[in-house]
Amino acid sequence: MDKELHNRGALVNPANRFEKISFARDEEISDEDYPSPKTEFYKDTSKSIISYNDSPDLGFETSLNPYRGCEHGCVYCYARPTHEYFGLSSGQDFESIIFVKTEAPALLRKELAHPKWKPQTVVVSGVTDCYQPFERKFQITRQCMEVFLDFRNPAAIITKNRLVTRDIDLFKAMAEYHGISVMVSMTSLDPHVARKMEPRASTPANRLKAIEELSRAGVPVIVNVAPIVPGLTDHEIPAILKAAALAGARGAGYTVVRLPYAVKEIFDRWLSEYFPDRKDKVLNRIRELRDGALYDSGWGTRMKGSGLFADHIRSMFHMGCKRAQFPEGRIHLSAASFRNIQDKQIKLFD
C-alpha cells in the first residue's frame, strides 16, 4: 500500500451513482507505482451560506459549512456522497478535492443583517469540519466567527481538530452573552485506531487538550462520542466519557456509524485493509443495529440504531455519563443579545 494512501481514509474511489461513465484503476499497477492524490482547492461560488433543515432528529434548524469536502479523510464520514453532486467520487475525491467558500463571511454578514433573519443558534460544521487542516491558512471559519460576534448571534461548533483553540479569544467574548458552545468529536482514545480511521484529524490526546484549553477559558464544551463503530470502538465509550469529563467537558452526546451509498464500499475496503480479523464482526453488528442492512435512513433510528444492541450502547453511554459525573444541566445558548449591525450603521448616518 502506497505510503501516501495510508494518509487518506478512503483506499478506493467508488463510481459516482449519478454518472454513467466511471474510471477504474488498472489492477496491474502496484500500490507503490500508483499516483497518490494531492489536495486541490477550488473556489465555491455559493450565493448563500446558511442552510435550513426540518429533520426531526438533528436538534438544530440552521447550519453553516465553510467547506465542501474534508481533508480529515474520516473513512466513515456520512457526508462523502455529497461530492457526487459535483460529478466526483465519495472516496479519495472527497478528501483531496476541497471547495472553499471564500465569500462565506460576507454572505453571513448579509444574511444576519437581513430583516427576515430570526436570531437563533447556527451550527457551524454540520456536514464537513470547519477546522480541518487548511483552515489554518484560509481562516474562513475564524472570519465567520467574527461576524457572529459582531451580531452577537449564537453559534455551536462541531469539530475534531485542536485548531479550534486558535479562536479562543473570540469564544471568550461570545461566552459572555451565552453565544458559543463547542462539541469535540471523539471516536477512540487509541491513537493507532484513530490514525487509521481519521488520518488527518487531531490525535485523541490533542482533542482532549482542546477540551481542556477551551474549558479553562470558560468556553462550554461537549464531547460527542461519534461515531461509535460497533465491534471496534464501542467498548471505549466509558473511557472516552471519563477522559473528556476530566478534561473539562460539561456534557456528552453520541451517534452510531452511518454508511450511506458508496460509504459502505469505502468502509468495507478499509476494514479489509486494516482490521480483517474484525471485519465480519463489525459489519454484522452494524446490521444488527440497522434491521439487517448496513444503512437505515429512517428518522429516529439513523443516528442511534434500533434493537437490543442499540439498547446496549444506549445503556453503556448513560451509565458512562453517570460515572463521569458531568455537571448537571444542559448548555443553553441565547440569542437575546442579538444586534443588527447594519441597522445601527444606518441609524448612525441618518
N, C-alpha and C positions, 0 to 999 in steps of 0.2 A: 504493500500500500504506500502510495506517494506520501512523503512527509507533510507536504502542504495540505493534502486532503485530510490528514489527521487533525488539521486545524480548522476543518469545516465540519459541520454537523451532518449534513447530507452527503452520503457517499455515492449518490446517483442523481440524475437529472430526469425525473419521470416525464413522460409525454404530457403535453397540455391537453386537458379534456375538451377544450374548445377548438383545438386546431386539428385539421385533417392530416397534416403533414408533421412528422416528427423525425428527429435525428438520433440515430443510435450510435453508440460508441463502437469502434472497431475492436472486437474482443481479442484480436491478435496483438494489439498494442498493450504492452505491460503497464502496470501502475507506475513504474519508475519513469517510463518514457511518455506518459500521457501528460499533456499540458495542464498545469494547475490553474484554477480560476483566480484571478486577481480582482480585488474590489474596484468597481467602477461607480461613479456618481453622476447622476443626471438631474437636471433642474425639473422640479414638479411645478406645473403651471396651474394648479388648482385655483379656483376663483373664490372658494370659501374654505374655512378652516375648522369650524365647529360642526361636528356630526351629531345627529339626533337618532335615538333608537327608542322603541317601545317594548323591548324584550323584558318580560316579567321576572326573569331570574338574573339580571345583571346588577340591579341595585343602583343604577345611575341612568340619566336621560341624555346627557351631553358628554362628548369627549373630544379630545384634540390629539392628533398624531402628526408630529413634525416630519416624520419619515415614512416612506413605504419600503418594505424590506427591512431586514435586520441582520447586521453583521455578527451578532452574538452567535448565530447559527444553531440555536437550540433545536435538536433533532425532532422534538415532539411538537413544535410550535403549530398551533391550530390556525395561525394567520398565513401560513405558507401558501395555501391555494389562492390568496388574493392576487398573487403575482401572475396568475393565469389570465387575469383580465387584461393584462398588458401583452399577451402573447408569449409569456415567459414560462419557465418551469417552477414548480413548487420546491424543487431541490436546490442545487447549488446556485441557481439564478437568484433565488430569494435572498440568499445571504451574501451574494457578491455583486448584485446589480441593485443599487440603492437610489431611490428617488428622494431628493431633498426639497422640502417646501421652503424655499428661501424667502418667500413673501409671507410666511406664517405670522410673524409678529405684526406686520402692517394689517393683514387680514383680520387678525384677532382684535386689534385696536378698533378697526372699523365695525366689527360685529358687536363688540361690547358697547360701543357708543351709539348703536342704532336704537331708536326709540322703542322698537318692539322687543329688544332684549330683556328677558326676565332674569334678574340676578339669581344665580344658582351655582352649585358646585360643578366644575368641569373636570372630568377625569383626564389626566394627561398621560397618554400611553396606554389606551385601551386596546390597541392592536399590536403595534411594534414598540420596542423600548425607546423612550425618548432620551435616554442617557447611554445609548450604545457608543462604542469607542470614538467614532469620528465627531460626536457632539463636542468633544474637546476642541476641535478645530472650528466647526461651523457655528456653534453656540446658538443655534436656533431655539432650543428649549430654554436657555437662560433668558434670551430676549423675550420669549413669550411669558416667562415668569415675571419679568419686569413689567410687562403690560398688565398682568393680573394684579400685581402690587399697586400700580398706578390707579387702577379702577377699584381696588380692594374687593375684587371678585374672588371667592374661594376656589382653590384648586386641590385636587387629590392626585398624587403622583404614584405610579406603579413602575418599579424598576428592579433590576438585579445587578446594577453596576454601582460601584463605590463612587463613581464620578459625581453622583448626586450630591455628595458632600461639598463639592465645589461651590454650590449655590446656597450654602447655609446662611450667608449674610442676608439674602433675600427672604429665606424661610423664617428667620428670626423676626423680621419685620412683619411678615404675614401672620405669624403665630400670635402677635399682639392683638389681632382682631379675629382670632379663630378662623383664619383663612387658608390654612395649609395642613395637609397630612401626607405622610409618605408611607407607601406599602413596599416593603422589600421582599421579593420572592426568594424562597429557599427550597431547593429540591432535595438536596443531600448535604451532609456535613463531610462526606468523604471526598477529598479533593480529586482523587483519581476518577471516581464515577462522574463527578461534576464536570471535569475537564473533557471527558468523552461525550457527555450529554449536552453541554453548553460550552463549546470550545473557546469562545471569545468573550464570555461573560466574566465578571469578577469571581474570584475564588470564594468558597464558603467563608473562609476566615475574613476576607475583606468585606464581605456583605455584613458579617457580624460587627466588624469595625465601623461600618457605615451606620448601622443601627445605634451603636454606642455613641458615635460622634453627633448624630442628629438628636438623640435623646438628651445628651449632655447640653446641647444648645437650646433645649426647650421646644424642639420640634416634635410633634406627636408622630410616633412610628408604629406601624403594624407589621407583623410578619405574615406572609402568605405562604403556607406550605403547599407549594404548587409548581407543577402538577405532581400529584402523588402517582407513582408508577407501581402498580401492584406487582408483587413478586420481585421487585428490585429496590424500591426506596420506602415502601410503606412501613417497614419496621423502624424507620428513623423518625417517625412522627413525634414521639415523646421527647427524643433527644433534641430535635430541632426547636421544639417549643420551649424547652428548658433553656437552651443556649440563647435563644432570642430574648426570652424574659430577663435573663441575667444581663444581657447587653442593654436592656432598657426598653424593649418593645412593650407597648401598652395594650396590645390585643393581638388576635390572630384570626386567620381565615384559611380555607383550603379548597382546592379543586382536584378532581381526578383527571388523569390524562385523557385528551380528546384526539381522535385520529381521523379527521375528515378527509375524504377524497384521496389525493396522492400521498398524504402524510402516512397512510397505512403502509404503502410500499416503502417509503423512506425509513420508517421506523422498523419495519421488518428486516430490511437490509442492514440497518445499523445494529440490531440485535444479533444478526448472524455474524457480523464482524467482531463485535466487542464482547457479547455475552451469549455465545452459542449454547452454553450449558444451561442458561436460564430462559432461553427464548420461548420454549413451549409453555413453561410455567407462566411467564409474563403475559403472553397472548391469551392463554386460557383464562387467566384471572381477569383480564380486560373483558373477555367475552362474558364471564360471569356477571360483571357489572353492567354490561350493555345488552342483556337479554339475548345472548348468543351471538351478537355481532361485535365488530371491533369499533363501531361508532353508532351513537344514538343521538339524534339532534333534537329530541323531544324536550319541550320546556319542563323545567323542574328536575330532569334526570341527566341532562347533558353535562352538567357541572360536577355532580356528585355520584352518578350512577344509581343503580337500584338493586335490590336483592339482599341476601344475607351478608355477602362480603362487603357491600356498600354500608350496611348497618354496622359491621365490624369496624370499618375505617372511621365511621362517624363516632362510634363509642370510644375508639382509641384517641381520636382527636379531642373530644370533650374531656376525657379523663386526663389527657396530657395538659390541656389548658388549666384544669383544676390544680394539678400538681405543680405546674409552673407558676401558679399564683399571680396571674395577670391582674393588674389593678381593675377594680370594679368600675363599670360604666363605659359606655361607648364614646368614641371620639366624635364630637359634633362640630361640624363646620357651619359657619354663619355667613349669610350674605347681607346682614343688617348694616354693615359698614360700607356697602357699595356706593360708589360715587361716579357719576358720568363726567369724565374729564372734559369731553367735548362740550357739554352743556356749560360747564364752568368757564371754559375759554370764551364761548360765545357771549356769556353774560358779562365777562370782563371787558370785551371790546364794545359791547352795547353801552 
